[in-house]
């Protein structure tokens, strides 16, 4: 096992790869809570990646219709079993 892998592990590698992308990257659970986001996503919501874990879009967006759309889309994706 490499020294880098011992220090950072697979989650560190995944986080580094995600943060290298300018695109918004996020992973949510079935309750639409953030499990993991990249730096670009955290900047959009004007917070940190660490602060977003365990929270939902409702913690950052007040528009009810937009929240319902996000939740419906996430639940649809989870139900389909497909990755997006």
VENTAFEN-V229259 format. One record per residue. N is the residue number from 1. RES is the residue in one letter. SS is DSSP state (h for helix, s for strand, l for the rest). PHI is phi in radians with two decimals (999 if undefined). D_CENTER is the distance of its C-alpha to the mean C-alpha in Angstrom with 2 decimals. Layout:
n=[N	N]
res=[RES	RES]
ss=[SS	SS]
phi=[PHI	PHI]
d_center=[D_CENTER	D_CENTER]
This chain:
n=[1	2	3	4	5	6	7	8	9	10	11	12	13	14	15	16	17	18	19	20	21	22	23	24	25	26	27	28	29	30	31	32	33	34	35	36	37	38	39	40	41	42	43	44	45	46	47	48	49	50	51	52	53	54	55	56	57	58	59	60	61	62	63	64	65	66	67	68	69	70	71	72	73	74	75	76	77	78	79	80	81	82	83	84]
res=[X	X	X	X	X	X	X	X	X	X	X	X	X	X	X	X	X	X	X	X	X	X	X	X	X	X	X	X	X	X	X	X	X	X	X	X	X	X	X	X	X	X	X	X	X	X	X	X	X	X	X	X	X	X	X	X	X	X	X	X	X	X	X	X	X	X	X	X	X	X	X	X	X	X	X	X	X	X	X	X	X	X	X	X]
ss=[l	l	h	h	h	h	h	h	h	h	h	h	h	h	h	h	h	h	h	l	l	l	l	l	l	s	s	s	l	l	l	l	l	s	s	s	s	l	h	h	h	h	h	h	l	l	l	l	h	h	h	h	l	l	l	l	h	h	h	l	l	l	l	h	h	h	h	h	h	h	h	h	h	h	h	h	h	h	h	h	l	l	l	l]
phi=[999	-1.24	-1.08	-1.07	-1.12	-1.11	-1.36	-2.06	1.16	-1.15	-1.14	-1.13	-1.13	-1.05	-1.08	-1.10	-1.15	-1.08	-1.20	-1.27	-1.56	-1.36	-1.33	-1.31	-2.22	-2.58	-2.25	-2.14	-1.62	-1.13	-1.67	1.14	-1.55	-1.21	-1.74	-2.74	-2.43	-1.72	-1.02	-1.07	-1.15	-1.10	-1.12	-1.00	-1.62	0.92	-2.58	-1.97	-1.03	-1.11	-1.19	-1.34	-1.04	1.58	-1.74	-2.09	-1.02	-1.07	-1.30	-2.22	-2.15	-1.75	-1.29	-1.09	-1.11	-1.11	-1.08	-1.09	-1.11	-1.03	-1.09	-1.09	-1.10	-1.11	-1.12	-1.14	-1.12	-1.09	-1.11	-1.28	1.33	-1.74	-1.59	-2.12]
d_center=[27.80	27.17	27.12	23.68	22.29	24.13	22.71	19.05	18.65	16.38	13.18	14.61	15.38	12.04	10.53	13.60	13.34	9.86	11.23	14.39	13.09	13.72	11.59	8.29	5.83	2.50	3.82	5.82	9.34	12.60	12.83	9.78	8.38	4.93	5.63	3.92	3.12	6.57	9.62	10.09	7.25	8.63	12.02	11.74	11.41	13.91	12.50	11.21	8.17	10.35	11.17	7.88	7.69	9.78	9.88	9.68	10.27	13.85	13.55	13.26	15.07	18.61	19.49	20.02	20.39	17.15	15.36	17.43	16.61	12.81	13.49	16.20	14.31	11.56	14.56	16.55	14.25	14.10	17.87	18.60	17.29	16.29	13.37	12.37]
